[in-house]
Amino acid sequence: MNAKSKMAVPDGLNEEFYQISADIIQSFNKFRPPLNIFVFKEEVGRIAPYYKVGGRLSKEQIEELAGLVKEGLIFVSRADHVVYVKHIAYQLDLVLVDRNLKESEIADIFLEALTMRMSEFLDQPIPAVKDKLWEDLMVLTEYLWGDVYRIKALAKRLHKEHSLAKHSVNCGVLGLAIFIRMKFDAFANKDITRNHFNRLTVGLFIHDLGMTKIPAFIREKPKPLTTDERTKINKHPLLGYEMLSKLDLKYKEIEACVIEHHERVDGKGYPQKKKAKEITQIGRICGAVDSFCSMITTRPYTELVGFEKAAAMISQDAKYDSEVTRHILAWAMTIK
C-alpha cells in the first residue's frame, strides 16, 4: 500500500469509526460483507454509508471499494465491534495487520478466538484440530512478543462463567500474566527465548487436556463427587500426559503444565506427590493459577469468589508456591 496516497484519519473520527485495511476487506465475503461499511467524503469532510448489511455489492462496487480502501477512505463503525470480533476470531492473524484496532478491541478478539479454538480442541483433541489451536496461540505469542505487557488487557477480561474451554483460556491468559510479572528482568534482558515462550503458552492453555477423557456427566456434575468419581478425576493429569505424544506436543514446558498442575508444594497433591522444588516453576505457576481460576467462575455447586478474595485465600494457603501467589495477589489488586 502506498502510504502517501492513504488519507490520514481526521481528528475525532477514530472514536466512532476505524479504517479498514486491504487485508481486512479481502477477508470479508466479497459480495455480502458481514457489517456496515462507510466511506469518508473528502469534499464535505463527513462519513457516509456505503454498504448496509443485507445488501449485495455489484462487481463495479467491489472494484471501487478496493480503490477506496487503498486511499484510506473506507471505515466500519465501532458500534459493530461485536460483529467484527466474531469475524476476525476466525482469521486471528488479521489482528497483527490491522493497525486501527484499539488494544482493548484486540483483547476482545483474542478472548473470542481462543475460547472458540479451545472449545473445538477439547471436543476433538486430535492433531488436525490441535494445529488450528497452535496457529492461533502463535498469533497470541507474536502479538505479546512485541510488548509482553499487552497481556494486561487480556487479563482484565477473564471469563466469569465456567466451562472447560473458558477455564482453559482463563488459565492460559492469567498464567502468562503471572509468568511475565515473575520474569520481569528476564524479559528486559532478553533471556527468555521465543520457543520457550511459545511452548509455555501452549502448556498453560491445554493443561487440562486429560479432562477430555473424563465423562462430561462427572466433569459437569452439579453436586459433590463420589469417591469413585473423584478417583477418576484425579487421573486426568496422567491421561493428558499420555495424550501428548499422539499430538506431537512432547515439550518439557507443555509436559510440566499437564502433569504437574495438581502437585502441591506440601507434597499432598497428585499424581506423583511431588513437593516444593521437585515441581518445576512452570508447574507451580500452573497449579496456583488453575486453582485461582476455578474460584472466580460460576459453577452449579460453588459460590463465585471475587478476584481479590480468591487471591487472598490462595496466598494464605501453604499448598501453593508463595512467590507465585504473591504475584497473583498483586495482580488481583490492580484489576478494576
C-alpha positions in Angstrom: 0.0 0.0 0.0 1.3 3.5 -0.9 1.4 5.3 2.4 1.5 8.7 0.7 -1.8 8.1 -1.0 -3.6 7.0 2.1 -5.7 9.5 3.9 -4.8 10.3 7.5 -7.7 9.7 9.9 -9.3 13.0 10.8 -9.3 14.0 14.5 -12.2 12.6 16.4 -13.2 10.1 13.7 -11.3 7.2 15.5 -13.7 7.4 18.4 -16.7 6.2 16.3 -15.1 4.5 13.3 -11.9 2.9 12.2 -10.2 2.5 8.8 -10.3 -0.9 7.1 -7.1 -2.2 5.6 -6.9 -4.2 2.3 -6.2 -7.4 4.3 -9.4 -7.0 6.3 -11.6 -6.1 3.4 -10.3 -9.1 1.5 -11.3 -11.4 4.4 -15.0 -10.4 4.1 -17.5 -12.1 1.8 -16.8 -10.3 -1.5 -20.5 -9.6 -2.3 -22.1 -9.6 1.1 -19.7 -8.1 3.8 -20.8 -9.0 7.4 -21.1 -5.5 8.7 -22.0 -2.0 7.6 -19.3 -0.1 5.6 -18.9 3.7 5.4 -17.0 6.0 3.1 -15.3 9.2 4.0 -16.5 12.0 1.7 -13.4 14.3 1.5 -15.3 17.1 -0.2 -17.6 17.6 2.8 -15.4 16.1 5.5 -18.0 13.6 6.6 -18.7 9.8 6.8 -21.5 8.5 4.7 -23.0 5.0 4.3 -21.5 2.9 1.5 -23.0 -0.6 2.1 -25.6 -1.9 4.5 -25.7 -5.4 5.9 -28.3 -7.5 3.9 -27.5 -5.8 0.6 -25.2 -7.1 -2.2 -22.3 -5.3 -3.7 -22.1 -5.2 -7.5 -18.9 -6.1 -9.3 -18.3 -2.4 -10.0 -18.7 -1.6 -6.3 -16.2 -4.3 -5.4 -13.6 -2.8 -7.7 -14.4 0.7 -6.5 -14.3 -0.4 -2.8 -10.7 -1.8 -3.3 -9.6 1.6 -4.6 -11.3 3.5 -1.8 -9.6 1.1 0.8 -6.2 1.9 -0.8 -6.9 5.6 -0.3 -7.9 5.1 3.3 -11.5 6.2 2.8 -13.3 3.1 4.0 -14.4 2.7 7.6 -16.5 0.5 9.8 -18.4 1.6 12.9 -17.0 0.7 16.3 -20.7 0.1 17.2 -20.4 -3.1 15.1 -17.4 -4.2 17.2 -19.2 -7.4 18.4 -19.8 -8.5 14.8 -16.2 -7.5 13.8 -14.8 -9.5 16.8 -16.7 -12.7 15.7 -15.4 -12.3 12.1 -11.8 -11.7 13.0 -11.9 -14.5 15.5 -12.0 -17.0 12.6 -8.9 -15.3 11.0 -7.0 -14.3 14.1 -3.8 -13.4 12.3 -5.6 -10.3 10.9 -5.1 -8.6 14.3 -1.4 -8.4 13.5 -2.0 -6.3 10.4 -5.0 -4.1 11.4 -3.4 -1.0 12.9 -6.7 0.6 13.5 -7.8 -1.6 16.4 -7.5 -0.4 19.9 -5.7 -2.6 22.4 -9.0 -3.3 24.2 -10.6 -4.4 21.0 -7.7 -6.7 20.2 -8.1 -8.3 23.6 -11.8 -8.9 22.9 -10.9 -10.6 19.7 -8.2 -12.8 21.3 -10.6 -14.0 24.0 -13.4 -14.8 21.5 -11.0 -16.6 19.1 -9.1 -18.6 21.7 -12.2 -19.7 23.5 -13.7 -20.9 20.3 -10.5 -22.8 19.3 -10.1 -24.3 22.8 -13.7 -25.5 22.7 -13.1 -27.1 19.3 -9.9 -28.8 20.5 -11.3 -30.1 23.8 -14.3 -31.5 21.9 -11.9 -33.2 19.4 -8.3 -33.4 20.8 -6.8 -34.7 17.5 -3.8 -33.4 15.6 -5.7 -31.5 12.9 -7.7 -29.5 15.5 -4.6 -29.1 17.6 -2.8 -27.5 14.7 -5.5 -24.8 14.4 -5.3 -24.0 18.1 -1.5 -23.9 17.8 -1.7 -21.4 14.9 -3.9 -19.1 16.9 -1.7 -19.4 20.0 1.3 -18.5 17.9 -0.6 -15.3 16.8 -1.0 -14.5 20.5 2.7 -15.1 21.3 3.6 -13.0 18.2 1.4 -10.2 19.5 2.8 -10.4 23.0 6.4 -10.8 21.9 6.2 -7.2 20.5 5.2 -6.0 24.0 4.6 -8.6 26.7 2.7 -6.1 28.8 -0.2 -6.3 26.3 -1.2 -9.3 28.4 -2.8 -6.8 30.9 -5.7 -6.1 28.6 -6.4 -9.8 28.1 -6.1 -10.5 31.8 -8.8 -7.9 32.6 -11.2 -10.0 30.5 -11.3 -13.4 32.2 -14.4 -15.4 31.8 -16.9 -15.3 34.7 -18.9 -18.4 33.7 -17.4 -21.9 33.8 -16.8 -24.3 31.0 -13.7 -26.4 30.4 -12.8 -24.2 27.4 -13.3 -20.9 29.3 -11.4 -22.2 32.3 -8.5 -23.2 30.0 -8.5 -19.8 28.4 -8.5 -18.1 31.8 -5.6 -20.2 33.0 -3.7 -19.5 29.8 -4.1 -15.8 30.0 -3.6 -15.4 33.7 -0.7 -17.9 33.7 1.1 -15.8 31.1 0.4 -12.6 33.1 1.9 -14.1 36.2 4.9 -15.6 34.3 5.6 -12.2 32.8 5.4 -10.5 36.2 7.8 -13.0 37.7 10.2 -12.8 34.8 10.3 -9.0 34.5 14.1 -8.8 34.5 14.5 -11.8 32.2 12.2 -10.3 29.6 14.0 -6.9 29.9 17.4 -8.7 29.4 16.0 -10.8 26.5 16.8 -14.0 28.5 13.5 -15.7 27.5 13.6 -17.4 24.2 10.7 -17.3 21.8 10.5 -21.1 21.6 10.3 -21.3 25.4 7.6 -18.6 25.4 5.6 -20.4 22.7 5.6 -23.8 24.4 4.9 -22.3 27.8 1.9 -20.6 26.3 0.5 -23.8 24.8 1.1 -25.7 28.0 -0.8 -23.2 30.1 -3.8 -23.2 27.7 -4.0 -27.0 27.4 -3.0 -28.0 30.9 -6.4 -29.7 31.5 -6.2 -31.8 28.3 -6.7 -35.0 30.3 -10.2 -33.8 31.3 -11.4 -34.7 27.8 -11.0 -38.3 28.9 -13.3 -37.8 31.8 -17.1 -38.3 31.1 -18.9 -35.0 30.9 -21.5 -36.1 33.4 -18.7 -36.3 36.0 -17.0 -33.1 34.9 -20.2 -31.1 35.0 -21.9 -32.8 37.9 -23.9 -30.2 39.9 -23.3 -32.0 43.2 -20.2 -33.1 45.1 -18.4 -36.0 43.5 -18.4 -39.5 44.9 -15.2 -41.2 46.0 -15.1 -43.2 42.7 -15.8 -40.1 40.6 -13.0 -38.2 42.4 -10.6 -41.1 41.7 -11.4 -40.8 38.0 -11.0 -37.0 38.0 -7.6 -37.4 39.7 -6.3 -39.4 36.8 -6.7 -36.5 34.3 -3.1 -35.2 34.6 -1.7 -38.6 33.7 -4.3 -39.1 31.0 -3.4 -35.8 29.5 0.3 -36.5 29.7 -0.2 -39.8 27.7 -2.1 -37.8 25.0 0.8 -35.5 24.3 2.8 -38.0 22.1 0.0 -38.5 19.6 -0.5 -34.8 19.4 3.2 -34.2 18.8 3.4 -32.0 21.9 6.2 -33.6 23.9 7.9 -30.4 25.1 9.1 -30.0 28.6 7.1 -26.8 29.2 3.9 -28.4 28.0 4.5 -31.6 29.9 5.1 -29.7 33.1 1.8 -27.9 32.9 -0.2 -31.0 32.0 1.4 -33.4 34.6 2.1 -31.0 37.5 -0.8 -28.6 37.8 -2.3 -30.6 40.7 1.0 -31.1 42.5 1.4 -29.1 45.7 4.5 -27.8 47.5 3.5 -29.6 50.7 3.6 -32.9 48.8 -0.1 -33.6 49.2 -1.0 -33.1 45.5 -1.3 -35.6 42.7 -0.5 -37.7 40.7 3.2 -38.0 41.8 3.0 -36.3 45.2 6.0 -34.1 44.3 6.8 -31.3 46.7 8.5 -27.9 46.8 11.2 -27.5 44.2 10.6 -31.0 42.9 7.8 -29.3 41.0 9.0 -27.1 38.1 8.4 -23.4 38.4 6.0 -23.7 35.4 4.1 -26.4 37.2 3.9 -24.3 40.3 2.6 -21.3 38.3 0.0 -23.5 36.5 -1.1 -25.2 39.7 -1.8 -21.9 41.6 -3.4 -20.3 38.5 -5.6 -23.4 37.9 -7.0 -23.2 41.5 -7.5 -19.5 41.4 -9.4 -19.6 38.1 -11.6 -22.4 39.5 -12.7 -20.0 42.2 -13.6 -17.0 40.1 -16.2 -18.6 37.8 -19.7 -19.6 38.5 -20.4 -23.3 38.9 -23.6 -25.2 40.0 -22.4 -26.0 43.5 -19.8 -23.3 44.3 -20.2 -19.6 45.1 -18.5 -17.1 42.8 -15.5 -15.5 44.5 -14.1 -12.1 43.6 -10.6 -11.7 42.3 -9.2 -10.1 45.5 -10.8 -12.5 47.9 -9.8 -15.5 45.8 -6.2 -14.2 45.5 -6.1 -13.6 49.3 -7.4 -17.1 50.0 -4.8 -18.8 47.8 -2.0 -16.6 49.0 -2.7 -17.8 52.6 -2.7 -21.5 51.5 0.6 -23.2 52.2 -0.1 -25.8 49.4 1.0 -23.2 46.8 4.3 -21.5 46.0 4.3 -18.3 48.0 6.1 -16.3 45.2 3.5 -17.3 42.7 0.6 -16.5 44.9 2.2 -13.1 45.9 2.1 -12.2 42.2 -1.5 -13.4 41.8 -2.5 -11.2 44.8 -0.6 -8.2 43.4 -2.2 -8.7 40.0 -5.7 -9.0 41.5 -5.3 -5.8 43.4 -4.7 -3.9 40.1 -7.9 -5.2 38.4 -10.8 -2.8 38.5 
